[in-house]
Amino acid sequence: MRCSQAIINLSNLKKNFSNIRKKVYPAKVMAVVKADAYGHGMIKVVEALNQLDDKPEYYAVALLDEAIELRKNKVKQPILVFDSVANSDLQEYFKFNLIPTVFTNEDIKYLSEAKKKYAYNKKICVHIKVDTGMNRLGINYNEAFEFIKSISVNDDFIIDGIYTHFATSDVYNCSFAKLQLKRFNQLVQQLKDNNISTGLIHAANSGAIINMPDSYFDMVRPGISLYGYYPSQFTSESLKLYPVMSIVSKVASVKRIKKGDTVSYGRKFKAKQPTKIASVSFGYADGYPRGMTNKGSAIINNKIFKQVGVVTMDRIMFDVGNEKVKVRDDVILLGKSKKHEISGWDWCNILNTIPYEITCNISKRVPRIYFD
Ligand SMILES: *Cc1c(COP(=O)(O)O)cnc(C)c1O
């Protein structure tokens, strides 16, 4: 097997889940495993979570295909699909017993028609998405009451849940998220006052789980926090989390270069003195962004070394100076040794991004190695 690997620590995943569970109790937990569990491997992640006594009550994914994959792997919990049903094969929702997200009258019309067409003999279980300010998916909060009311009296449907999504729950002052929460609360109250049953009410993503305890309702939807990262560097650390993914490799070659010699395409690194260059089989095709050029680092033999020269498709180079670095020595690109740590946030600070993008972009050709 390839020596460049993503090591997935499933006991950290379980610890993160249990810490979230404790923090939000008695709210239920819908574990968000979209995008191959943020690059960690959806099936393995779900298998690990389902070993727990207090396993997630629900799972959520972005796409219908992801939900089908879960069902084909014998996942029993209810599965919510966040995507709009607009461009989907609706029969698949019935066939695999998946929960569609609905938020337009067309969604309702097409689902009803599909129910007839495919002779689906149960009520269609749906979650209704309410847009309280994200302006992405969902029915506007001002129109939501009438919409939900109409579905509640439609015999084809059961409302299993209603939900909204925060735009800013992970910023220092989440005042906009608080406004969204207020809008959502008003709707929830109006539905209660009118005895309209809504099933499970849910809103909190990781940022809100950490920053907004009054947004838990009946269920929360953690994603990034399961994988051990805070959604931003502005969230309080009121929840203990452990990164689940590390990236390791081995030194593939070591060569001496002279003062003035350059490394890699475009000659973007020039040696100021004689030094040694170690190359590692990991490049932008593996998810090491080219933006890391001359900025990344690696831990080799418990020491930190700087990445030098342009990041290439399959390979990166490190300036190891005069240290005793040999071919086959272990390399840590993301993770920690006894003395040092390279965290996802170190990558993010170079790349001006968030940990979500880092772990999602570790590509398929990097084998995931699981241990518990
Ligand atoms: C991705 C997603 C989540 C999880 O968000 P995190 O910030 O990763 O916790 C929750 N809800 C919806 C609708 C999402 O799309």
The ligand as a MOL file (V3000), in Angstrom:
LIG
                    3D

  0  0  0     0  0            999 V3000
M  V30 BEGIN CTAB
M  V30 COUNTS 15 15 0 0 0
M  V30 BEGIN ATOM
M  V30 1 C -23.1860 20.7600 6.6840 0
M  V30 2 C -24.3920 21.0780 7.4540 0
M  V30 3 C -24.4000 20.9390 8.8540 0
M  V30 4 C -23.1590 20.6510 9.6670 0
M  V30 5 O -22.4220 21.8370 9.8070 0
M  V30 6 P -21.0670 21.9080 10.6500 0
M  V30 7 O -20.6920 23.3450 10.6200 0
M  V30 8 O -20.0840 21.0440 9.9270 0
M  V30 9 O -21.3780 21.3810 11.9950 0
M  V30 10 C -25.6120 21.1270 9.5080 0
M  V30 11 N -26.7350 21.4610 8.8180 0
M  V30 12 C -26.7540 21.6250 7.4770 0
M  V30 13 C -28.0120 22.0050 6.8010 0
M  V30 14 C -25.5800 21.4570 6.7520 0
M  V30 15 O -25.5870 21.6410 5.4320 0
M  V30 END ATOM
M  V30 BEGIN BOND
M  V30 1 1 1 2
M  V30 2 1 2 3
M  V30 3 2 2 14
M  V30 4 1 3 4
M  V30 5 2 3 10
M  V30 6 1 4 5
M  V30 7 1 5 6
M  V30 8 2 6 7
M  V30 9 1 6 8
M  V30 10 1 6 9
M  V30 11 1 10 11
M  V30 12 2 11 12
M  V30 13 1 12 13
M  V30 14 1 12 14
M  V30 15 1 14 15
M  V30 END BOND
M  V30 END CTAB
M  END
